[in-house]
C-alpha cells in the first residue's frame, strides 16, 4: 500500500455544494514544516469574529499559539494522548472558549451555539487559505483553565489543530492511517430532514 495521501478528499454530495464545504475535512497527517503567515492567521479570527451570535453577544474567545511558541506547547500538553501524537505537527494549535455567563451572572443563552458558529467560520476560512483544520474534543479543560487563567464565566469548548496537509501518512499509527484513507461518509438526507411529520423526508 502506498503511503501517499489524497491531495483532496471532497464530500460525495447528492447535489453540488460550495467547494469550501465540499473540501473541508479533518486530516491528522499534517506537514511539520508548514507555517501560517500573520495575515492568514489574522484572517481566521476575523472570520470567527463575524459569525452570527444570539443578540450579537459574541461569546467566542480563543487561545492560540504557533509551533515553537510557549502557548502552542501548553495547549499541546493539554491534548489527550490520542491527539497529542499527530497534533504536534500542526502549524497552529488553538482552544475555543465560550463565555457562558453574562455580566449579571446569568447564563448566556446559546453560548455554545455561538462558539460553534464562530469556529465553523474559522475552519472554513482555513480551507480558503489552503490550510486544513482538525477540531478536537479530546483535551483537558481543567488544564487549559488553570494554565491560562481562564475566568469562571468562560468554558473551554474545543481544541483545533491547523496547518498544511502532509503528503504522506507514514508518521501515523495504523489505526489513524486507516481513518485518514477511509472515504468520508454522512447519513443520507432522508434520515436528517423531515416535512409534514417526523420521519417523512422530502428527499
N, CA and C atoms as a LAMMPS dump frame, in Angstrom:
ITEM: TIMESTEP
0
ITEM: NUMBER OF ATOMS
609
ITEM: BOX BOUNDS ff ff ff
-5.0000000000000000e+02 5.0000000000000000e+02
-5.0000000000000000e+02 5.0000000000000000e+02
-5.0000000000000000e+02 5.0000000000000000e+02
ITEM: ATOMS id mol type element x y z
1 1 1 N 0.856 -1.205 0
2 1 2 C 0 0 0
3 1 3 C 0.887 1.248 0
4 2 1 N 0.607 2.178 -0.863
5 2 2 C 1.354 3.425 -0.895
6 2 3 C 1.08 4.243 0.35
7 3 1 N 2.081 5.045 0.74
8 3 2 C 1.874 5.897 1.909
9 3 3 C 1.452 7.296 1.508
10 4 1 N 1.166 7.505 0.2
11 4 2 C 0.727 8.818 -0.252
12 4 3 C -0.739 9.033 0.117
13 5 1 N -1.041 10.267 0.452
14 5 2 C -2.402 10.642 0.818
15 5 3 C -3.09 11.343 -0.341
16 6 1 N -4.42 11.278 -0.403
17 6 2 C -5.127 12.051 -1.418
18 6 3 C -4.914 13.545 -1.198
19 7 1 N -4.684 14.275 -2.285
20 7 2 C -4.48 15.72 -2.163
21 7 3 C -5.746 16.39 -1.665
22 8 1 N -6.879 15.917 -2.151
23 8 2 C -8.169 16.399 -1.672
24 8 3 C -9.042 15.19 -1.36
25 9 1 N -10.071 15.433 -0.585
26 9 2 C -10.986 14.357 -0.214
27 9 3 C -12.399 14.924 -0.221
28 10 1 N -12.877 15.327 -1.406
29 10 2 C -14.151 16.047 -1.471
30 10 3 C -15.331 15.201 -1.02
31 11 1 N -16.309 15.863 -0.434
32 11 2 C -17.519 15.186 0.009
33 11 3 C -18.301 14.66 -1.192
34 12 1 N -18.889 13.496 -1.04
35 12 2 C -19.735 12.893 -2.069
36 12 3 C -21.167 13.356 -1.802
37 13 1 N -21.542 14.502 -2.377
38 13 2 C -22.824 15.128 -2.083
39 13 3 C -23.878 14.76 -3.111
40 14 1 N -25.144 14.823 -2.705
41 14 2 C -26.238 14.469 -3.61
42 14 3 C -26.472 15.547 -4.662
43 15 1 N -26.099 16.775 -4.354
44 15 2 C -26.102 17.886 -5.302
45 15 3 C -24.843 18.704 -5.015
46 16 1 N -24.368 19.509 -5.947
47 16 2 C -23.157 20.286 -5.689
48 16 3 C -23.345 21.277 -4.538
49 17 1 N -22.3 21.412 -3.715
50 17 2 C -22.263 22.434 -2.666
51 17 3 C -21.008 23.261 -2.88
52 18 1 N -20.898 24.357 -2.16
53 18 2 C -19.744 25.235 -2.327
54 18 3 C -18.452 24.463 -2.068
55 19 1 N -17.406 24.718 -2.869
56 19 2 C -16.141 23.995 -2.686
57 19 3 C -15.555 24.093 -1.276
58 20 1 N -15.744 25.214 -0.587
59 20 2 C -15.232 25.326 0.775
60 20 3 C -15.852 24.267 1.687
61 21 1 N -17.129 23.972 1.446
62 21 2 C -17.814 22.955 2.237
63 21 3 C -17.429 21.551 1.774
64 22 1 N -17.381 21.358 0.48
65 22 2 C -17.09 20.03 -0.06
66 22 3 C -15.668 19.584 0.264
67 23 1 N -14.741 20.533 0.323
68 23 2 C -13.332 20.186 0.504
69 23 3 C -12.89 20.193 1.965
70 24 1 N -13.749 20.655 2.865
71 24 2 C -13.367 20.664 4.276
72 24 3 C -13.393 19.256 4.847
73 25 1 N -12.27 18.823 5.404
74 25 2 C -12.245 17.57 6.146
75 25 3 C -11.227 17.695 7.254
76 26 1 N -11.042 16.667 8.037
77 26 2 C -10.258 16.764 9.262
78 26 3 C -9.082 15.794 9.255
79 27 1 N -8.065 16.061 8.439
80 27 2 C -6.918 15.159 8.397
81 27 3 C -6.094 15.222 9.674
82 28 1 N -5.373 14.145 9.937
83 28 2 C -4.439 14.092 11.068
84 28 3 C -2.989 14.11 10.59
85 29 1 N -2.762 13.796 9.316
86 29 2 C -1.411 13.833 8.767
87 29 3 C -1.102 15.263 8.356
88 30 1 N -0.336 15.952 9.199
89 30 2 C -0.033 17.359 8.977
90 30 3 C 1.448 17.539 8.672
91 31 1 N 1.744 18.544 7.871
92 31 2 C 3.107 18.846 7.455
93 31 3 C 3.845 19.555 8.592
94 32 1 N 4.866 18.935 9.177
95 32 2 C 5.549 19.553 10.313
96 32 3 C 6.402 20.76 9.953
97 33 1 N 6.518 21.059 8.655
98 33 2 C 7.294 22.222 8.227
99 33 3 C 6.408 23.389 7.807
100 34 1 N 5.109 23.153 7.67
101 34 2 C 4.202 24.208 7.193
102 34 3 C 4.073 25.303 8.238
103 35 1 N 3.943 26.529 7.774
104 35 2 C 3.753 27.678 8.649
105 35 3 C 2.551 28.482 8.182
106 36 1 N 2.008 29.27 9.081
107 36 2 C 0.877 30.137 8.771
108 36 3 C 1.315 31.577 8.981
109 37 1 N 1.218 32.37 7.925
110 37 2 C 1.639 33.76 7.994
111 37 3 C 0.722 34.602 8.86
112 38 1 N 1.185 35.796 9.177
113 38 2 C 0.433 36.682 10.059
114 38 3 C -0.94 37.036 9.495
115 39 1 N -0.99 37.367 8.208
116 39 2 C -2.268 37.766 7.617
117 39 3 C -3.246 36.598 7.579
118 40 1 N -2.749 35.415 7.224
119 40 2 C -3.626 34.242 7.176
120 40 3 C -4.141 33.898 8.571
121 41 1 N -3.281 33.992 9.573
122 41 2 C -3.709 33.701 10.938
123 41 3 C -4.751 34.713 11.401
124 42 1 N -4.505 35.973 11.111
125 42 2 C -5.466 37.006 11.494
126 42 3 C -6.805 36.799 10.796
127 43 1 N -6.753 36.358 9.541
128 43 2 C -7.989 36.133 8.783
129 43 3 C -8.857 35.052 9.426
130 44 1 N -8.233 34.048 10.027
131 44 2 C -9.01 33.004 10.692
132 44 3 C -9.89 33.605 11.787
133 45 1 N -9.317 34.495 12.564
134 45 2 C -10.063 35.053 13.694
135 45 3 C -11.001 36.174 13.268
136 46 1 N -10.689 36.837 12.159
137 46 2 C -11.66 37.79 11.602
138 46 3 C -12.904 37.035 11.145
139 47 1 N -12.693 35.882 10.51
140 47 2 C -13.829 35.063 10.08
141 47 3 C -14.665 34.644 11.285
142 48 1 N -14.002 34.23 12.352
143 48 2 C -14.715 33.848 13.569
144 48 3 C -15.46 35.04 14.17
145 49 1 N -14.833 36.192 14.149
146 49 2 C -15.426 37.395 14.756
147 49 3 C -16.74 37.784 14.105
148 50 1 N -16.873 37.49 12.811
149 50 2 C -18.065 37.91 12.086
150 50 3 C -19.128 36.82 12.002
151 51 1 N -18.999 35.798 12.803
152 51 2 C -20.05 34.775 12.865
153 51 3 C -21.283 35.339 13.562
154 52 1 N -22.473 34.852 13.214
155 52 2 C -23.678 35.282 13.934
156 52 3 C -23.669 34.748 15.36
157 53 1 N -24.336 35.483 16.243
158 53 2 C -24.493 35.021 17.622
159 53 3 C -25.776 35.601 18.194
160 54 1 N -26.31 34.945 19.222
161 54 2 C -27.556 35.385 19.849
162 54 3 C -27.392 36.803 20.399
163 55 1 N -28.237 37.728 19.905
164 55 2 C -28.195 39.106 20.38
165 55 3 C -26.856 39.782 20.175
166 56 1 N -26.07 39.29 19.223
167 56 2 C -24.722 39.809 18.97
168 56 3 C -23.868 39.774 20.24
169 57 1 N -24.047 38.742 21.064
170 57 2 C -23.288 38.624 22.305
171 57 3 C -21.859 38.145 22.074
172 58 1 N -21.577 37.556 20.934
173 58 2 C -20.221 37.175 20.542
174 58 3 C -19.493 36.431 21.672
175 59 1 N -19.921 35.214 21.991
176 59 2 C -19.352 34.503 23.127
177 59 3 C -17.997 33.846 22.864
178 60 1 N -17.547 33.785 21.622
179 60 2 C -16.337 33.025 21.289
180 60 3 C -15.067 33.798 21.629
181 61 1 N -14.155 33.105 22.3
182 61 2 C -12.812 33.604 22.573
183 61 3 C -11.835 32.492 22.192
184 62 1 N -10.573 32.842 21.951
185 62 2 C -9.592 31.839 21.527
186 62 3 C -8.243 32.045 22.199
187 63 1 N -7.614 30.941 22.551
188 63 2 C -6.208 30.893 22.913
189 63 3 C -5.475 30.317 21.712
190 64 1 N -4.361 30.927 21.301
191 64 2 C -3.711 30.477 20.074
192 64 3 C -2.201 30.541 20.214
193 65 1 N -1.533 29.537 19.659
194 65 2 C -0.076 29.522 19.626
195 65 3 C 0.435 28.86 18.37
196 66 1 N 1.525 29.398 17.841
197 66 2 C 2.213 28.771 16.713
198 66 3 C 3.215 27.729 17.216
199 67 1 N 3.504 26.756 16.348
200 67 2 C 4.508 25.748 16.674
201 67 3 C 5.807 26.442 17.097
202 68 1 N 6.361 26.006 18.204
203 68 2 C 7.584 26.606 18.718
204 68 3 C 7.339 27.655 19.782
205 69 1 N 6.104 28.127 19.921
206 69 2 C 5.765 29.116 20.944
207 69 3 C 5.3 28.426 22.22
208 70 1 N 5.437 29.124 23.335
209 70 2 C 5.047 28.554 24.621
210 70 3 C 3.561 28.207 24.652
211 71 1 N 2.718 29.067 24.087
212 71 2 C 1.285 28.79 24.105
213 71 3 C 0.969 27.494 23.369
214 72 1 N 1.618 27.267 22.238
215 72 2 C 1.441 26.02 21.497
216 72 3 C 1.805 24.836 22.39
217 73 1 N 2.949 24.919 23.048
218 73 2 C 3.416 23.825 23.895
219 73 3 C 2.438 23.536 25.019
220 74 1 N 1.874 24.571 25.608
221 74 2 C 0.942 24.392 26.72
222 74 3 C -0.394 23.828 26.252
223 75 1 N -0.867 24.265 25.088
224 75 2 C -2.091 23.674 24.541
225 75 3 C -1.836 22.207 24.196
226 76 1 N -0.697 21.938 23.57
227 76 2 C -0.366 20.564 23.196
228 76 3 C -0.324 19.655 24.42
229 77 1 N 0.19 20.168 25.53
230 77 2 C 0.274 19.375 26.752
231 77 3 C -1.096 19.027 27.315
232 78 1 N -2.124 19.808 26.953
233 78 2 C -3.483 19.553 27.439
234 78 3 C -4.252 18.566 26.568
235 79 1 N -3.721 18.223 25.401
236 79 2 C -4.424 17.321 24.491
237 79 3 C -4.397 15.889 25.024
238 80 1 N -5.417 15.133 24.657
239 80 2 C -5.455 13.717 25.019
240 80 3 C -4.326 12.97 24.325
241 81 1 N -3.998 11.786 24.833
242 81 2 C -2.919 11.001 24.247
243 81 3 C -3.215 10.68 22.785
244 82 1 N -4.476 10.45 22.464
245 82 2 C -4.829 10.124 21.091
246 82 3 C -4.633 11.27 20.118
247 83 1 N -4.663 12.501 20.617
248 83 2 C -4.492 13.669 19.752
249 83 3 C -3.086 14.247 19.792
250 84 1 N -2.385 14.082 20.891
251 84 2 C -1.109 14.789 21.052
252 84 3 C -0.043 14.311 20.072
253 85 1 N -0.094 13.023 19.693
254 85 2 C 0.93 12.498 18.801
255 85 3 C 0.941 13.179 17.449
256 86 1 N -0.203 13.204 16.791
257 86 2 C -0.242 13.778 15.454
258 86 3 C -0.331 15.303 15.467
259 87 1 N -0.942 15.875 16.516
260 87 2 C -1.167 17.327 16.542
261 87 3 C 0.107 18.128 16.747
262 88 1 N 1.19 17.475 17.145
263 88 2 C 2.44 18.208 17.321
264 88 3 C 2.97 18.758 15.999
265 89 1 N 2.479 18.214 14.873
266 89 2 C 2.916 18.688 13.56
267 89 3 C 2.106 19.877 13.055
268 90 1 N 1.086 20.29 13.793
269 90 2 C 0.279 21.437 13.374
270 90 3 C 1.128 22.705 13.354
271 91 1 N 0.772 23.621 12.477
272 91 2 C 1.424 24.933 12.475
273 91 3 C 0.9 25.792 13.606
274 92 1 N -0.379 25.588 13.941
275 92 2 C -1.048 26.367 14.984
276 92 3 C -1.945 25.441 15.787
277 93 1 N -1.956 25.614 17.089
278 93 2 C -2.955 24.995 17.954
279 93 3 C -3.744 26.099 18.627
280 94 1 N -5.048 25.885 18.747
281 94 2 C -5.871 26.871 19.442
282 94 3 C -6.922 26.156 20.275
283 95 1 N -7.441 26.871 21.247
284 95 2 C -8.566 26.397 22.039
285 95 3 C -9.665 27.446 21.961
286 96 1 N -10.866 26.992 21.569
287 96 2 C -12.027 27.859 21.551
288 96 3 C -12.698 27.848 22.92
289 97 1 N -12.95 29.043 23.439
290 97 2 C -13.514 29.213 24.779
291 97 3 C -14.799 30.027 24.655
292 98 1 N -15.87 29.554 25.258
293 98 2 C -17.164 30.242 25.171
294 98 3 C -17.469 30.977 26.46
295 99 1 N -17.916 32.209 26.331
296 99 2 C -18.43 32.919 27.505
297 99 3 C -19.832 32.379 27.784
298 100 1 N -20.027 31.759 28.926
299 100 2 C -21.29 31.092 29.232
300 100 3 C -22.103 31.818 30.295
301 101 1 N -21.524 32.85 30.926
302 101 2 C -22.224 33.64 31.939
303 101 3 C -22.057 35.106 31.583
304 102 1 N -23.157 35.874 31.639
305 102 2 C -23.082 37.283 31.256
306 102 3 C -22.621 38.166 32.412
307 103 1 N -22.605 39.485 32.177
308 103 2 C -22.108 40.431 33.17
309 103 3 C -22.941 40.445 34.443
310 104 1 N -24.189 39.991 34.371
311 104 2 C -25.072 39.966 35.536
312 104 3 C -25.039 38.623 36.264
313 105 1 N -24.162 37.729 35.818
314 105 2 C -24.071 36.42 36.454
315 105 3 C -25.116 35.433 35.975
316 106 1 N -25.843 35.775 34.927
317 106 2 C -26.858 34.889 34.374
318 106 3 C -26.27 34.061 33.225
319 107 1 N -26.835 32.87 33.035
320 107 2 C -26.372 32.027 31.944
321 107 3 C -26.602 32.736 30.609
322 108 1 N -25.576 32.767 29.779
323 108 2 C -25.671 33.423 28.477
324 108 3 C -26.341 32.477 27.488
325 109 1 N -27.504 32.834 26.958
326 109 2 C -28.208 31.911 26.047
327 109 3 C -27.418 31.606 24.786
328 110 1 N -27.462 30.358 24.378
329 110 2 C -26.89 29.903 23.109
330 110 3 C -25.39 30.17 22.982
331 111 1 N -24.684 30.219 24.113
332 111 2 C -23.245 30.498 24.059
333 111 3 C -22.493 29.412 23.299
334 112 1 N -22.839 28.158 23.566
335 112 2 C -22.159 27.063 22.882
336 112 3 C -22.443 27.084 21.383
337 113 1 N -23.677 27.447 21.041
338 113 2 C -24.046 27.548 19.628
339 113 3 C -23.237 28.656 18.955
340 114 1 N -23.104 29.786 19.619
341 114 2 C -22.308 30.883 19.073
342 114 3 C -20.848 30.504 18.911
343 115 1 N -20.328 29.768 19.89
344 115 2 C -18.942 29.29 19.794
345 115 3 C -18.767 28.381 18.589
346 116 1 N -19.744 27.497 18.378
347 116 2 C -19.675 26.561 17.256
348 116 3 C -19.734 27.298 15.917
349 117 1 N -20.607 28.293 15.805
350 117 2 C -20.708 29.049 14.561
351 117 3 C -19.405 29.776 14.264
352 118 1 N -18.81 30.392 15.289
353 118 2 C -17.561 31.125 15.098
354 118 3 C -16.444 30.181 14.659
355 119 1 N -16.379 29.011 15.272
356 119 2 C -15.314 28.074 14.942
357 119 3 C -15.512 27.475 13.561
358 120 1 N -16.758 27.256 13.167
359 120 2 C -17.003 26.803 11.793
360 120 3 C -16.539 27.856 10.793
361 121 1 N -16.819 29.13 11.072
362 121 2 C -16.304 30.191 10.207
363 121 3 C -14.784 30.127 10.113
364 122 1 N -14.146 29.952 11.252
365 122 2 C -12.684 29.898 11.314
366 122 3 C -12.154 28.74 10.472
367 123 1 N -12.775 27.583 10.609
368 123 2 C -12.328 26.395 9.879
369 123 3 C -12.508 26.582 8.371
370 124 1 N -13.63 27.154 7.957
371 124 2 C -13.848 27.366 6.528
372 124 3 C -12.881 28.405 5.97
373 125 1 N -12.54 29.415 6.779
374 125 2 C -11.524 30.381 6.346
375 125 3 C -10.176 29.686 6.188
376 126 1 N -9.881 28.736 7.065
377 126 2 C -8.644 27.962 6.917
378 126 3 C -8.622 27.235 5.579
379 127 1 N -9.736 26.624 5.196
380 127 2 C -9.823 25.95 3.894
381 127 3 C -9.576 26.952 2.772
382 128 1 N -10.169 28.144 2.893
383 128 2 C -9.988 29.179 1.876
384 128 3 C -8.533 29.618 1.766
385 129 1 N -7.783 29.506 2.865
386 129 2 C -6.364 29.881 2.878
387 129 3 C -5.465 28.741 2.413
388 130 1 N -6.07 27.612 1.996
389 130 2 C -5.284 26.473 1.557
390 130 3 C -4.752 25.622 2.693
391 131 1 N -5.369 25.762 3.864
392 131 2 C -4.954 25.029 5.053
393 131 3 C -5.961 23.928 5.367
394 132 1 N -5.641 23.114 6.358
395 132 2 C -6.577 22.131 6.883
396 132 3 C -6.71 22.352 8.385
397 133 1 N -7.845 21.937 8.929
398 133 2 C -8.101 22.112 10.358
399 133 3 C -8.78 20.866 10.9
400 134 1 N -8.377 20.478 12.08
401 134 2 C -8.971 19.312 12.745
402 134 3 C -9.429 19.739 14.131
403 135 1 N -10.74 19.667 14.36
404 135 2 C -11.309 20.051 15.655
405 135 3 C -11.298 18.851 16.597
406 136 1 N -11.024 19.121 17.869
407 136 2 C -10.832 18.046 18.843
408 136 3 C -11.611 18.309 20.121
409 137 1 N -12.322 17.279 20.578
410 137 2 C -12.927 17.32 21.908
411 137 3 C -11.973 16.751 22.953
412 138 1 N -10.963 16 22.502
413 138 2 C -10.059 15.307 23.411
414 138 3 C -8.965 16.196 23.953
415 139 1 N -9.289 16.948 24.991
416 139 2 C -8.29 17.752 25.699
417 139 3 C -8.792 17.999 27.113
418 140 1 N -7.87 18.332 28.006
419 140 2 C -8.188 18.531 29.42
420 140 3 C -8.577 19.988 29.656
421 141 1 N -9.863 20.217 29.846
422 141 2 C -10.355 21.577 30.027
423 141 3 C -9.831 22.211 31.311
424 142 1 N -9.671 21.412 32.353
425 142 2 C -9.164 21.958 33.613
426 142 3 C -7.718 22.415 33.479
427 143 1 N -6.92 21.671 32.714
428 143 2 C -5.53 22.074 32.471
429 143 3 C -5.491 23.401 31.718
430 144 1 N -6.351 23.551 30.719
431 144 2 C -6.418 24.813 29.976
432 144 3 C -6.873 25.944 30.893
433 145 1 N -7.893 25.688 31.687
434 145 2 C -8.436 26.727 32.559
435 145 3 C -7.378 27.219 33.55
436 146 1 N -6.725 26.287 34.215
437 146 2 C -5.742 26.682 35.224
438 146 3 C -4.471 27.224 34.592
439 147 1 N -4.043 26.61 33.479
440 147 2 C -2.79 27.01 32.854
441 147 3 C -2.822 28.38 32.225
442 148 1 N -4.003 28.787 31.76
443 148 2 C -4.128 30.085 31.086
444 148 3 C -4.936 31.099 31.9
445 149 1 N -5.373 30.719 33.089
446 149 2 C -6.136 31.653 33.913
447 149 3 C -7.477 32.013 33.321
448 150 1 N -8.159 31.022 32.724
449 150 2 C -9.465 31.29 32.113
450 150 3 C -10.479 31.603 33.223
451 151 1 N -11.173 32.736 33.141
452 151 2 C -12.13 33.093 34.198
453 151 3 C -13.293 32.106 34.295
454 152 1 N -13.956 32.088 35.441
455 152 2 C -15.013 31.119 35.724
456 152 3 C -16.189 31.246 34.771
457 153 1 N -16.428 32.45 34.234
458 153 2 C -17.581 32.645 33.353
459 153 3 C -17.319 32.182 31.92
460 154 1 N -16.15 31.609 31.685
461 154 2 C -15.805 31.094 30.362
462 154 3 C -15.56 29.593 30.437
463 155 1 N -15.908 28.889 29.365
464 155 2 C -15.756 27.436 29.333
465 155 3 C -14.958 27.009 28.104
466 156 1 N -13.773 26.389 28.287
467 156 2 C -13.074 25.824 27.127
468 156 3 C -13.946 24.76 26.457
469 157 1 N -14.087 24.872 25.134
470 157 2 C -15.038 24.017 24.424
471 157 3 C -14.394 23.086 23.402
472 158 1 N -13.38 23.576 22.682
473 158 2 C -12.844 22.797 21.564
474 158 3 C -11.39 23.186 21.339
475 159 1 N -10.577 22.203 20.983
476 159 2 C -9.212 22.469 20.528
477 159 3 C -9.172 22.254 19.018
478 160 1 N -8.328 23.013 18.334
479 160 2 C -8.24 22.911 16.881
480 160 3 C -6.771 22.917 16.463
481 161 1 N -6.403 21.955 15.638
482 161 2 C -5.079 21.914 15.025
483 161 3 C -5.215 22.402 13.583
484 162 1 N -4.367 23.356 13.2
485 162 2 C -4.432 23.949 11.863
486 162 3 C -3.048 23.905 11.249
487 163 1 N -2.977 23.592 9.968
488 163 2 C -1.682 23.576 9.306
489 163 3 C -1.797 23.172 7.856
490 164 1 N -0.701 22.705 7.314
491 164 2 C -0.681 22.197 5.955
492 164 3 C -0.843 20.688 5.969
493 165 1 N -1.516 20.167 4.979
494 165 2 C -1.712 18.726 4.906
495 165 3 C -0.431 18.04 4.452
496 166 1 N -0.066 16.97 5.135
497 166 2 C 1.087 16.17 4.717
498 166 3 C 0.724 15.352 3.492
499 167 1 N 1.727 15.026 2.708
500 167 2 C 1.511 14.205 1.521
501 167 3 C 1.712 12.726 1.809
502 168 1 N 2.122 12.412 3.045
503 168 2 C 2.347 11.03 3.425
504 168 3 C 1.749 10.783 4.8
505 169 1 N 1.283 9.559 5.02
506 169 2 C 0.72 9.198 6.316
507 169 3 C 1.667 8.287 7.1
508 170 1 N 2.927 8.22 6.69
509 170 2 C 3.856 7.249 7.274
510 170 3 C 4.122 7.5 8.755
511 171 1 N 3.91 8.712 9.232
512 171 2 C 4.158 9.017 10.639
513 171 3 C 2.986 8.627 11.534
514 172 1 N 1.857 8.259 10.944
515 172 2 C 0.675 7.941 11.734
516 172 3 C 0.66 6.466 12.13
517 173 1 N 0.135 6.148 13.313
518 173 2 C -0.076 4.739 13.658
519 173 3 C -1.151 4.129 12.76
520 174 1 N -1.176 2.8 12.704
521 174 2 C -2.059 2.097 11.769
522 174 3 C -3.525 2.509 11.902
523 175 1 N -4.019 2.634 13.149
524 175 2 C -5.442 2.923 13.338
525 175 3 C -5.807 4.293 12.776
526 176 1 N -4.887 5.253 12.883
527 176 2 C -5.157 6.588 12.343
528 176 3 C -4.931 6.624 10.839
529 177 1 N -4.004 5.823 10.363
530 177 2 C -3.757 5.75 8.916
531 177 3 C -5.004 5.25 8.195
532 178 1 N -5.653 4.271 8.779
533 178 2 C -6.884 3.745 8.175
534 178 3 C -7.959 4.813 8.111
535 179 1 N -8.084 5.601 9.183
536 179 2 C -9.073 6.684 9.174
537 179 3 C -8.731 7.734 8.12
538 180 1 N -7.456 7.996 7.967
539 180 2 C -7.015 9.015 7.013
540 180 3 C -7.365 8.634 5.58
541 181 1 N -7.289 7.345 5.28
542 181 2 C -7.519 6.874 3.921
543 181 3 C -8.975 6.496 3.644
544 182 1 N -9.759 6.336 4.703
545 182 2 C -11.153 5.913 4.526
546 182 3 C -11.97 7.008 3.857
547 183 1 N -12.956 6.635 3.056
548 183 2 C -13.821 7.649 2.442
549 183 3 C -14.643 8.382 3.49
550 184 1 N -14.955 9.621 3.212
551 184 2 C -15.804 10.407 4.097
552 184 3 C -17.254 9.958 3.898
553 185 1 N -17.968 9.839 4.998
554 185 2 C -19.361 9.397 4.91
555 185 3 C -20.252 10.271 5.778
556 186 1 N -21.516 10.357 5.412
557 186 2 C -22.541 11.028 6.199
558 186 3 C -23.852 10.266 6.033
559 187 1 N -24.75 10.438 6.98
560 187 2 C -26.087 9.869 6.834
561 187 3 C -26.776 10.528 5.643
562 188 1 N -27.663 9.817 4.957
563 188 2 C -28.378 10.42 3.832
564 188 3 C -29.375 11.474 4.319
565 189 1 N -29.711 12.403 3.441
566 189 2 C -30.675 13.451 3.782
567 189 3 C -32.004 12.875 4.245
568 190 1 N -32.365 11.712 3.728
569 190 2 C -33.65 11.105 4.09
570 190 3 C -33.733 10.791 5.583
571 191 1 N -32.587 10.694 6.268
572 191 2 C -32.579 10.438 7.7
573 191 3 C -32.43 11.709 8.521
574 192 1 N -32.257 12.838 7.845
575 192 2 C -31.919 14.076 8.55
576 192 3 C -32.954 15.183 8.42
577 193 1 N -33.696 15.185 7.323
578 193 2 C -34.604 16.298 7.03
579 193 3 C -36.009 15.755 6.838
580 194 1 N -36.982 16.352 7.548
581 194 2 C -38.353 15.858 7.506
582 194 3 C -39.326 16.977 7.156
583 195 1 N -40.451 16.592 6.566
584 195 2 C -41.537 17.514 6.249
585 195 3 C -42.862 16.801 6.493
586 196 1 N -43.869 17.568 6.814
587 196 2 C -45.23 17.091 7.08
588 196 3 C -45.329 16.386 8.425
589 197 1 N -44.436 15.447 8.699
590 197 2 C -44.383 14.797 10.008
591 197 3 C -42.996 14.211 10.196
592 198 1 N -42.644 13.953 11.448
593 198 2 C -41.346 13.403 11.774
594 198 3 C -41.134 12.058 11.069
595 199 1 N -39.993 11.937 10.409
596 199 2 C -39.652 10.704 9.736
597 199 3 C -40.028 10.667 8.271
598 200 1 N -40.804 11.628 7.796
599 200 2 C -41.172 11.672 6.359
600 200 3 C -40.262 12.701 5.683
601 201 1 N -39.406 12.229 4.843
602 201 2 C -38.407 13.11 4.236
603 201 3 C -38.87 13.667 2.898
604 202 1 N -38.604 14.947 2.62
605 202 2 C -38.894 15.49 1.298
606 202 3 C -37.844 15.073 0.275
607 203 1 N -36.781 14.406 0.742
608 203 2 C -35.71 13.982 -0.15
609 203 3 C -35.685 12.471 -0.306
